[in-house]
């Protein structure tokens, strides 16, 4: 049986997006500890994202490069303190839902 849209989002897309957001935030100069605090996860989780041990299904975005651009923008806003992770995930969920409909 195929996964529903919501199962795919929760199990595959959101973890991959969170990993990409974490990596982008570190590229903006934040430490793993700072990223962990802003994303509401542990520092070891951020280390796992960095080493592609967690949230590694980034290939899920291959058909939607516009979503990767969107993730970059979210990462900048979260890194700058303009957006919290709950808001970021809500925006990402909405963007993915729109992308899947096209």
C-alpha positions in Angstrom: 0.0 0.0 0.0 1.4 3.4 -0.9 1.9 6.1 1.7 -0.6 8.9 2.0 0.6 12.5 1.4 0.6 13.1 5.1 2.6 9.9 5.9 5.2 10.9 3.3 5.4 14.4 4.7 5.9 13.3 8.3 8.2 10.3 7.7 10.3 11.6 4.7 9.9 15.2 3.7 9.9 17.1 7.0 12.9 15.2 8.4 14.9 15.8 5.2 13.8 19.5 5.3 14.8 19.8 8.9 18.3 18.4 8.0 18.7 20.8 5.2 17.6 23.7 7.3 20.1 22.7 10.0 22.9 22.5 7.4 22.1 25.8 5.9 22.0 27.5 9.4 25.5 26.2 10.1 26.6 27.6 6.7 25.3 30.9 8.1 27.8 30.6 10.9 25.7 29.2 13.7 27.1 26.5 15.9 25.5 23.1 16.3 24.3 24.1 19.7 22.7 27.3 18.4 21.1 25.4 15.6 19.8 22.8 18.0 18.3 25.4 20.3 16.5 27.2 17.4 15.2 24.0 15.9 14.1 22.5 19.2 16.2 19.4 18.8 19.4 18.1 20.5 22.9 18.9 19.5 23.6 15.2 18.7 20.7 15.3 16.3 22.3 18.3 14.5 25.6 16.3 14.3 23.7 13.4 12.7 22.1 15.8 10.2 25.5 17.2 9.4 26.9 13.7 8.7 23.8 12.5 6.8 22.9 9.9 9.4 19.5 11.5 10.0 17.1 13.2 7.6 19.2 11.8 4.8 16.4 11.6 2.2 17.3 14.9 0.6 16.9 13.4 -2.8 13.2 13.7 -2.2 13.5 17.3 -3.4 15.1 16.4 -6.7 11.8 16.8 -8.6 11.1 20.1 -6.8 14.2 22.3 -6.8 11.9 25.3 -5.9 11.4 23.6 -2.5 15.1 23.6 -1.9 15.2 27.3 -2.6 12.3 27.7 -0.2 14.2 25.7 2.4 17.2 28.0 2.0 14.9 31.0 2.7 13.4 29.4 5.7 16.9 28.6 7.1 17.9 32.2 6.7 14.8 33.4 8.6 15.2 30.8 11.4 18.9 31.6 11.6 18.1 35.3 11.9 15.5 34.7 14.6 12.6 35.9 12.4 10.9 32.5 12.3 10.6 29.7 14.8 10.7 26.0 13.8 7.0 25.5 14.2 6.2 28.3 11.8 8.9 27.0 9.5 7.5 23.5 9.4 4.0 24.9 8.8 5.2 27.0 5.8 7.1 24.1 4.4 4.1 21.8 4.8 2.0 24.2 2.9 4.6 24.6 0.1 5.0 20.9 -0.3 1.2 20.4 -0.5 1.1 23.0 -3.3 4.1 21.4 -5.1 2.5 17.9 -4.9 -0.7 19.3 -6.5 1.1 20.5 -9.6 
